[in-house]
Amino acid sequence: MPDTYNSILIAGCGDIGCRVAKLWLAKRPDVYGLIRNDQHIGRLQGAGIRTLVADLDDPSSLKNLDIHQALIYYFAPPPNQGVIDTRISSFITAIQAMVPQRIIYISTSGVYGDCHGAWVTEDEAVKPSAERSRRRLDAEQKLESYCQRTDAELVILRVPGIYGCDRLPVARIKQGRSVVKDHNAFTNRIHEDDLARICVAAGEKNTPATIYNVSDGQPGTMAQYFTETARALNLPLPPEISWQEAQRVMSPEMLSYLSESRRIDNSKMIEELGIKLLYPNLHAGLAACV
C-alpha cells in the first residue's frame, strides 16, 4: 500500500510528526511537513523532511497544497477554546479539489468521556464532556463527512496521554506538586516512539477505514504515574492529598482529567496493525529514560 501514495504530508509536523516522518524517510524520500512557523524550517529540512509553511487559521495560505492520492497525517491541534475545530474546516476546504488516498487523524481517547473505570473498546459510545475532547470529536465528524463524500480513507487514532523522555512531569515533581492518594480514576498512556510506529503502521496496512484505540494497555492512576516517574529519576516522591483537598487546590484542567476514568482496550490496534510495543508498560518506558 505505501507504493500507491503519491506523497506523504504531515500537517502539524511537530515532535510526533517528525518522528513519523523519519520512519517514512527510511522507506521513501517524498515526505512533506506542514508547519505554521518558518523558524522550524531548518530543523525539518535537516532531517530530510520537505517543508511547507502555512497557517491553518488562514485558509488562503493552504491554496497550493498538492495532496492528490497522498497519505495525510493530520496532527495539528485544534484551537484552544470552544467546541469547534475551525482549523480542520480550513484544511478540508483547501483539499476539496485534490482527494488524498488516506487521512490519519490523531484524536483523543477523551471522546469517550467518563466511563467509570470500565474497559473501553472502539465500539463504546462517544460522550465527551471536556471542551478539548469535544473539539477533537468535532474534527473526527468533519473528516468522516469529507471522506464519505470523496471516498478517501479515514483512520482515526484515539490517543491518551503521550509520554517520553522529554515529556515527563519533572518540573511538577521538583516543584513538590501533590498527587491524590484516595482517588482511583484510571488514566492511560502511550510512549512517543510507539505512537510514531503505530502511525506508520496505520499508513502501511491495507486495512479499511476505521478507528483504533491507542494505548500500551496498562492503565493506572495519575498518582502512580507521578510516583513511578519520581522513583525512576531519583526525585522526591510527590506529597499526597485527599480528593476533597484536591478539589480545593488543584487547577480546573487537572481536576477535569481526574474526573474521568476509563481503561483503554488496545487489542484491535495490536491485532490489526501487527504492533509489538517497544514499551509495553510505564516501567519499560521510564527505564529507557534513565
C-alpha positions in Angstrom: 0.0 0.0 0.0 2.8 2.6 0.7 3.7 2.4 -3.0 0.3 3.7 -4.1 0.7 7.0 -2.3 1.8 9.9 -4.5 3.4 11.5 -1.4 3.1 11.8 2.3 2.1 15.0 4.0 2.2 15.6 7.8 0.0 18.6 8.7 1.3 19.9 12.1 4.8 18.4 11.9 5.9 18.9 15.5 7.6 16.3 17.6 5.4 13.3 16.8 5.2 14.4 13.2 9.0 14.5 12.9 9.2 11.0 14.5 6.7 9.7 11.9 8.5 11.5 9.1 11.9 10.0 10.0 10.4 6.5 9.9 8.9 7.0 6.5 12.1 8.6 5.2 13.8 5.3 5.7 11.4 3.9 3.1 10.8 6.8 0.6 12.0 10.4 0.2 8.8 12.3 -0.6 7.7 13.2 2.9 6.4 16.8 3.5 6.0 18.5 6.8 3.4 21.3 7.0 4.3 23.8 9.7 2.9 27.2 10.8 6.2 29.0 11.7 9.1 29.2 9.3 11.5 29.2 12.3 11.4 25.4 12.3 12.3 25.0 8.6 15.9 24.3 9.4 15.1 21.6 11.9 12.8 19.8 9.5 15.0 20.1 6.4 18.0 19.0 8.4 16.1 15.7 9.0 15.4 15.4 5.3 11.7 16.5 5.5 10.5 18.7 2.7 8.9 21.7 4.3 5.7 23.6 3.6 4.7 26.7 5.6 1.0 27.5 6.0 -1.3 28.8 8.7 -4.4 26.7 9.3 -6.1 29.8 10.7 -5.6 31.4 7.3 -7.3 29.3 4.6 -5.7 31.3 1.8 -2.3 30.1 2.8 -3.3 26.5 2.0 -4.3 27.0 -1.6 -1.2 25.5 -3.2 -1.3 22.1 -1.4 -0.9 19.2 -3.7 -2.2 16.1 -2.0 -3.9 14.1 -4.7 -3.7 10.4 -3.8 -1.4 11.3 -0.9 -1.2 9.9 2.6 -2.1 12.7 5.0 -1.3 12.7 8.7 -3.3 15.4 10.5 -1.6 16.2 13.8 -2.3 19.9 14.1 -4.0 20.8 17.4 -7.5 22.4 17.4 -8.0 26.0 18.7 -7.5 26.4 22.5 -11.2 27.3 23.2 -14.7 26.3 22.2 -16.1 23.0 20.9 -15.4 23.5 17.2 -12.2 22.8 15.3 -12.1 25.6 12.8 -8.6 24.6 11.6 -9.8 21.2 10.3 -12.5 23.1 8.4 -9.9 25.3 6.7 -7.8 22.2 5.8 -10.8 20.3 4.4 -11.8 23.3 2.3 -8.3 23.6 0.9 -8.2 19.9 -0.2 -11.6 19.7 -1.8 -10.3 19.5 -5.4 -7.5 17.1 -4.7 -8.6 14.0 -2.9 -6.0 12.1 -0.8 -5.9 8.4 -0.7 -5.9 8.1 3.1 -6.1 10.5 6.1 -4.8 9.5 9.5 -6.1 11.7 12.3 -4.8 11.8 15.9 -7.8 12.3 18.1 -8.1 11.7 21.8 -9.5 8.9 24.0 -11.2 11.7 25.9 -14.1 11.5 23.3 -15.4 8.5 25.4 -15.9 10.8 28.4 -16.1 9.3 31.9 -16.6 5.5 31.7 -16.3 4.9 35.5 -13.3 2.8 35.1 -14.7 0.3 32.6 -12.7 -1.2 29.8 -13.4 0.7 26.6 -13.3 -0.6 23.0 -13.8 1.3 19.8 -17.5 0.3 20.0 -18.0 2.5 23.1 -20.4 5.4 22.5 -18.7 8.8 22.5 -19.8 11.3 25.1 -17.1 13.9 25.7 -17.6 16.3 28.5 -14.4 18.4 28.4 -14.2 21.1 25.7 -10.8 19.8 24.5 -12.4 16.4 23.8 -15.4 17.9 22.1 -13.2 19.8 19.7 -11.5 16.5 18.8 -14.8 14.8 18.2 -15.9 17.8 16.0 -12.8 17.2 13.9 -13.5 13.4 13.7 -17.0 14.1 12.4 -15.9 16.7 9.9 -13.3 14.3 8.5 -15.8 11.5 8.4 -18.2 13.6 6.4 -15.4 14.7 4.0 -14.2 11.2 3.4 -17.7 9.9 2.8 -18.2 12.5 0.1 -14.8 11.8 -1.6 -14.1 8.1 -0.9 -10.9 9.0 0.8 -10.0 6.5 3.5 -10.0 7.7 7.1 -8.2 6.2 10.1 -8.8 7.7 13.5 -6.3 7.1 16.2 -7.8 7.8 19.7 -4.8 8.6 21.7 -4.4 9.0 25.5 -1.6 10.8 27.4 1.7 10.7 25.5 4.9 10.3 27.5 8.6 10.0 26.7 12.0 11.3 27.9 11.2 14.9 27.2 7.6 14.7 28.2 7.9 13.5 31.8 6.4 15.7 34.7 9.9 16.5 36.0 9.2 20.2 36.7 6.0 19.4 38.5 7.6 16.8 40.7 10.5 19.2 41.6 8.0 21.8 42.5 6.5 19.4 45.0 3.1 19.3 43.4 0.7 17.0 45.1 -1.0 13.8 43.9 -4.4 12.4 45.0 -4.0 9.4 47.3 -7.6 8.2 47.6 -8.9 8.8 44.0 -8.6 5.8 41.7 -9.5 7.3 38.4 -7.8 5.3 35.6 -5.7 7.1 33.1 -4.0 5.6 30.0 -0.8 6.4 28.1 1.5 5.6 25.2 5.2 6.1 24.6 6.0 8.7 21.9 8.2 6.2 20.0 5.4 3.6 20.0 2.9 6.2 18.9 5.1 7.1 15.9 5.4 3.4 14.9 1.6 3.0 15.2 1.0 6.0 12.9 3.3 4.5 10.3 1.6 1.1 10.6 -1.8 2.7 10.1 -0.5 4.1 6.8 1.2 0.9 5.7 -1.5 -1.7 6.4 -4.2 -2.2 3.8 -7.0 -2.0 6.4 -10.4 -0.4 5.8 -11.2 3.0 7.2 -11.6 2.5 10.9 -10.9 3.7 14.4 -8.1 2.4 16.7 -7.7 2.9 20.4 -4.0 3.7 21.0 -2.6 2.7 24.4 0.0 0.4 26.0 -2.9 -1.4 27.5 -1.7 -0.9 31.1 -3.9 1.8 32.7 -3.0 3.3 36.1 -3.8 6.3 38.2 -2.2 9.7 37.8 -0.7 9.3 41.3 1.0 6.1 40.1 2.4 7.9 37.1 3.9 10.8 39.1 5.2 8.5 41.8 6.8 6.0 39.5 8.4 8.8 37.5 9.9 10.3 40.6 11.3 6.9 41.7 12.8 6.2 38.3 14.5 9.6 38.2 15.6 9.6 41.9 13.4 12.6 42.7 11.5 13.3 45.9 8.2 11.5 45.9 5.2 13.8 45.4 3.2 14.6 48.6 -0.3 13.1 48.8 -3.5 14.9 49.4 -7.1 13.8 49.6 -9.6 14.1 46.8 -11.5 16.6 48.9 -8.4 18.8 49.2 -7.5 18.4 45.6 -10.9 19.9 44.6 -9.9 23.0 46.6 -6.2 23.5 45.4 -5.8 21.8 42.0 -6.3 23.6 38.7 -9.6 23.1 36.8 -7.6 21.5 34.0 -6.0 18.9 36.3 -9.4 18.3 38.0 -11.0 17.7 34.6 -8.5 14.9 33.9 -9.0 13.3 37.3 -12.8 13.4 36.9 -12.8 10.9 34.1 -11.9 7.2 34.5 -11.6 4.6 31.7 -9.3 1.8 30.8 -8.5 1.7 27.1 -8.6 -1.7 25.3 -5.8 -1.7 22.7 -6.4 -5.2 21.3 -7.8 -4.1 17.9 -4.7 -2.0 17.4 -2.3 -4.8 18.3 -4.1 -7.4 16.2 -4.9 -5.4 13.0 -1.8 -3.2 12.8 0.6 -6.0 14.0 2.2 -3.8 16.6 4.7 -5.1 19.1 5.2 -2.3 21.5 8.7 -1.2 22.3 7.5 0.0 25.7 4.5 -2.2 26.8 4.3 -0.6 30.2 5.3 2.5 32.1 8.2 0.7 33.8 9.8 -0.1 30.5 9.3 3.4 29.2 10.8 5.1 32.2 13.7 2.7 32.3 14.6 3.9 28.7 14.7 7.5 30.0 17.1 6.8 32.9 
